[in-house]
Amino acid sequence: MSHRRSGKSGSTDSEFEELKYKYYRDLRDEKVKIRCSGKYFKCPYCQDSSKEYDSQELLRHSSRIGRDSRSASFRDKARHLGLFKYLDRYIDADKNTSESSQRRCSELSGKGSQYAKSNPVEPSQITEKSEGGSNFYPSAARTIEAVDRPVDGAEEPLRRGKLNAENRVVSKSQITEKSEGGGNFYPSAARTIEAVDRPVDGAEEPLIREKLNAENRVVSEPPPRSTKDGLQPQPLLASRKLGISKAKDDLIVFPWMGIVANIPVEFKAGRYVGKSGTNLKKLWIEKGFNPLKVHPLWNYKGHTGYAIVEFKGDWSGFMNAIAFEKAFELDKHGKRDWNLVRRPDSKLYAWIARDEDYNAGSFIGTHLRKNGDLKSVSGIQEENKRKDSRLLCSLTNELEMKNKECEEMKKKISRAEVFMDNVMSQKEEMTQNYNDEMEMMRDKAFNQLQDFIREHEKSKMQLEAQKQQLMQQELELRKREALNESEKRKLHLQKEMNERAILEQRNADEKMLQLAEDHKRVKEQLHKRIIELEANLDQKQALQLQIERLRGSMEVMRLMNEEGDLESKKKLQTIQEEIKESEEELDSLETLNQTLIIKERLTNDEVQEARKELINGLRESRAFICVKRMGELDEKPFHAAAKIKFNPGEAAEKAVEICSLWEDYLRDPNWHPYKVIQKGHTAEEIIDEDDEKLKELKAEYGDRVYQSVVTALNELNEHNPSGRYPVPQLWNNKEKRTASLNEGVAHIMKQWRAHKKKLR
């Protein structure tokens, strides 16, 4: 399936190429003409005949339709690509001819001097003369080297061109080569080149860049040398008889192309392969031939060993092509050598493509016919002359049209000036009349204005009186309104304040009631406890007194029993029994007291555990009941002081260092900056302001840092004086004090109720 598709695609491509070449040939043979007006052209294949392009725009238009358009048909694409090929070959070549020819002239002159130093030469004069008349255009100077070489490899004389540029204006350039005696010299074909520069607005054209004065310079030719058999080949003898007139009509493929033969190829994977065109192009660019492209020729077997070298389509390209051919002829690797040799060596053979190659039935001829045309040098010169004459005629016609337009504009300007003079005179007259009328109107208006002013003054006085009355009334009304507004505002504020006071009073009453109940309950519990303890204490003391009294009585009775009777002994026994009962009752009371103390401690432990759990639960809280680490330093004053004292880059680091240092001081149990004062009947500890560390801190970093350290010291001394490390405590942010357990529980219950309402 893929084979069929590839075959179909190949046939379509070949058909497209044939169509493109057909339309290109129609344009070249002028079967289809490109309409133009001045420097603008119309596309011959588009239906929109009103649209015009310059040469570059038409080139882009044809490329876009032929290559990128998706809506164009198969034939439309072929037509526009044929147009693109025609424009690229003829329009751009004409534009670049004059500039490139001048540039190449100087390059070849330099090359000729290098050849003259290394090889014996006989100069042939290449003369360009000036012919009189104003219609001739100066042409660029050319130099062509004509070199003949014998078949046996001996060096042939190098014929150089000499330029005679007298009067600095050239109409034609003639390159003449003549044969001087000897049977072994083979003159090359004479060439004639005309390079025409176009005038610009009648100014002087570019002058010839170099003068080669080679007059009276004669270099003798070396003695003739014979071939191996002593005879010259007949084809080369016949070539000597070619004349200058025939050289002018010699047909060459245009754009200039060279043919390269004997390219080394290898048989790989069933096909012949050889060097790429890029490598050959780089090689010949380094040698100064400047080819545009090198196309290796391929067939169904692979690389054919031939390649086509394309040069620029201007005169500089022609000079490069001539130099290219002569270089290979100097090396005995030209076309004659290729035709005569039976076993060629490994070097390349090359020559310029001419009519013989163009009309050949081989793949070389097919490629040349598709990509070039046969033209003679004289034909190209005539074509350039025709183009220049058409351009001159077009510019002359355009100049005449501009002159006519200029005359018309001058006439219009003169008529406009006359019209403007009339208009200005009318304007002056109208201005004078206007000024007179305005003066009269001013006088009349002034009188009317005086009357109006008098009436206005009267009306103004009346209105002032009315205004005063109205203003008085307005003031009274505003006072009343303001009074009403103020009274209304006061009443509204009083109402709001009363409502708020009532609400606050209710809240306060509820809080007071709740606090009173809590206080009453706690007070009752404490009172009961106190009563119990007092009762226990009184009972204990009474028992102790009774025991002491009974012991005293027992001692008395014992002393009396020593002397007394039996009744006294009975009383003593009774007292001993009472003492024993009292001691047992005292032991039971002590046991009850210990039980109550243990119960109180357990209750206190439970309260402390509840407090710890509450602290853990509120550790991350941001509400007014939160957890604060008592004895912890506030870092904000340290950062503020560090920003003032140190550079911004190191302020943060210094603040952390200072804060860490003072935290170590606070945890040091040996540092106790307090003093004891007597306040009434009690002793009280206060900060010792004369402490060296505190004085130094206050002097160096200010009051805010000092107050932060003092606050941390007081908190540590109050909540953890033995451990000297920060401890968490419930804190009331609103009142800035330690919060009670009841406040913490109330806050937790409030949050729980709010969360419960949200869940409902």
C-alpha positions, 0 to 999 in steps of 0.5 A, a space after each residue: 500500500 505504501 509503495 502505491 502511495 509513494 509512486 502516486 506522490 512521485 508522479 504528482 510531483 513530476 507533473 507539478 514540476 512540468 506544469 511549473 516549467 510550462 508556465 515559466 516558459 510561457 512567461 519567458 517566451 512572452 506568451 503570457 505578459 505581466 502588465 505594469 504601470 511604472 514600477 507597479 505590476 499586476 499578477 497575470 494569474 489572479 482575477 483581481 485585476 485592480 490590485 498592483 504590486 511592486 517587484 518584491 510584493 509580487 515576488 512574495 505574492 507568488 511565493 505565498 500562493 504557490 507554497 503556503 495557500 491551502 485554498 489555491 488549486 493545483 494549477 494555480 499553485 503551479 502558475 504562481 510558482 512559475 511566476 516566482 521562478 521568472 521574477 526571481 531569475 529576471 527581475 532581481 537579476 536586473 536590479 543587482 547587475 550594476 552594483 555587483 558588476 562594479 564590485 566584481 571589477 575591482 576584485 578581478 583586477 586584484 586577481 589579475 595582478 596576482 596571476 601576473 606575478 606568478 606566471 609569464 604573461 602576454 597582455 591582451 588589451 581589454 578596452 572600453 571607449 567612450 562614444 559621444 552623445 548624451 544618450 550613452 550610459 557609463 558601463 562598469 570596467 571588466 577584466 577577463 583573463 584568457 589563458 590557453 594551455 597545450 595538451 601535453 601539460 606545458 605551461 601556456 602564456 597567461 593572457 591578461 586584460 588591460 583596461 583603458 578608461 580614458 575620459 572616465 566614461 565608457 559606452 562599450 567594453 570590448 575584450 580582444 584576444 589575438 594570436 601571435 605566431 607559433 603553431 603550439 598556441 591556441 587562442 581562446 574565444 573572444 568575449 564581449 561584455 557590456 555592463 550598463 549602469 542606469 542614470 539617476 536624475 541626470 547625475 554623473 554615473 559611477 566612474 571606473 574604479 581602476 586604471 590599468 595603464 599597460 601601454 608599451 608593455 610587451 612580454 614575449 611569448 615562450 617558444 612553442 612546444 609540441 605534443 608527444 607526436 609533434 602535431 597539434 590536435 585538430 580540434 584545438 587548431 580549429 578553435 584558433 580560427 574563432 573570431 570576435 564576432 562569433 564570440 558575441 553570439 556564443 550561446 551560454 546558459 543563463 543564469 550562469 551555470 557550470 558543469 562539474 564532472 568526475 565527482 568521486 562516487 561509491 556504491 553503497 546499499 544498492 546506490 551510488 553516493 558521492 560528495 554533497 553540494 555543500 562541501 563543494 560550495 564551501 571549497 569554491 567559495 574559499 577559492 573566490 568563485 562564490 557559487 550560489 548553489 551546487 546541485 549534485 545530479 541524481 538518477 534512479 541509480 544514485 549519484 551520477 558523478 555530475 553536479 551543476 554549479 549556479 552563479 549569480 545572474 549578474 555580471 559579477 556572477 559571469 566573471 566568477 563563472 569565467 574564472 571558475 572555467 579558466 581555473 580548471 582549464 589551467 589545471 588541464 581539467 576543462 571541457 576539452 580535456 574531459 572530452 579527449 581523456 580516456 582514463 580521467 584521474 581523480 580530480 574534478 573537471 568543470 566548464 561553463 554550460 553552453 548550447 551544446 550542454 543545454 541541447 544534450 539529451 542527457 540528464 544534464 541537458 534536462 536540468 539545464 532546460 528546466 532551470 535556465 535559458 540559452 542567451 548570448 552575451 550580446 543578447 543580454 547586453 541588448 536586453 539590458 539596453 532595452 530595459 534601460 531604454 524602457 526605464 529611461 522612457 518611463 522616467 522621461 514620461 514621468 518627469 514630463 507628467 511631473 512638469 505638467 503637474 507643476 505648471 498646473 499647480 503654478 497656474 492654480 497658485 496664481 489663481 489662488 493668489 488673485 482670489 486671496 487678494 480679492 478676499 483680503 480686500 473684501 475682508 478689510 472692508 467688512 472689518 471696517 464696517 464691522 468696527 463702525 457698527 460695533 462702535 455704535 453698538 458699544 455707545 448704545 449698549 453703554 447708555 442702556 447699561 447706565 439705565 440698567 445700572 440705575 434700575 438695578 441699584 434701586 432693585 438691589 436696595 429693595 432686595 437688600 431690605 427683603 433679604 435682611 428680613 428673610 435672613 432674620 427669619 431664616 436665622 430664627 428658623 435655623 435656631 429653632 431647628 437647631 434647638 429642636 435637632 439638639 433636643 431631639 439628639 439629646 433625647 435620642 442619646 439619653 434614650 440610647 444611654 438609658 437602654 445601654 445602662 439598663 442592659 449593663 445594669 441587667 448584666 451587672 445585676 446578673 453577674 453580681 447575683 451570680 457572684 453573690 451566689 457564688 460568694 455566698 456558697 463559698 462563704 457558707 462552705 468556708 463558714 461551715 468549715 470554720 465552724 467545724 474546725 472551731 467546734 473541733 478545736 473547742 471540743 479538743 481544747 475542752 477535752 484537753 482541759 477536762 483531761 488536765 482537770 481530771 488528771 489534777 483531780 486524780 493526783 489529788 485523789 491519789 494523794 488523799 487515797 494514801 490517807 483516805 478511805 474506800 470512797 475516795 478510791 472509788 472516786 479516783 477510779 471514776 475519774 480515771 475512767 472519765 480521763 480514759 473516755 476523754 482521751 479516746 474522744 480526743 483521739 477520734 477528733 484528731 483522726 477526724 481532723 486528719 481526715 478533713 486535712 487529707 480531704 482538703 489536700 485532695 480537693 486542692 490537688 483536683 483543683 490544681 489538675 483542673 487548672 493545668 488542664 485548663 491552661 493546656 486547653 487555652 494555650 493557643 487561645 487569643 481571647 481575653 482569657 488566655 495563657 501567659 508564661 509568667 517570667 518570660 521576656 518580651 522580645 519587642 523592646 529588644 528588637 526596637 532598641 537594636 534597630 536604633 543602635 545597630 545597622 538594619 542588617 545585623 539588628 535582628 541578630 543582635 536583638 536575639 543575642 541580647 534577649 538570650 543573654 538576659 534570659 540567662 541572667 533571669 534564670 541565674 539563682 545567684 542574681 537576686 536584684 531585690 531589697 526589703 523595705 518595711 511598710 507598716 508592720 510588714 516587710 516588702 520586697 522591691 526591685 533594687 534600682 541600684 543593681 549594676 546590671 539593671 543600671 547598665 541595661 537601662 543606660 544602654 538600651 532604654 526604659 522599655 527594655 528595662 521595664 520588660 526585664 523588671 516585669 519578668 523578674 517580678 513575675 518570676 519572684 511571684 510565681 516561681 521564685 525557687 525554680 527561676 524559669 517561666 511558668 504558664 498561668 491563666 491570664 486576663 488580657 482585658 484587665 491585665 491580671 492573673 485569671 481565676 479558675 472560675 473565670 477560665 471555666 466560665 470562658 470555656 462554658 461560654 465557648 462550648 455553648 456557642 459551639 453547641 448552638 452552631 451545631 444545632 
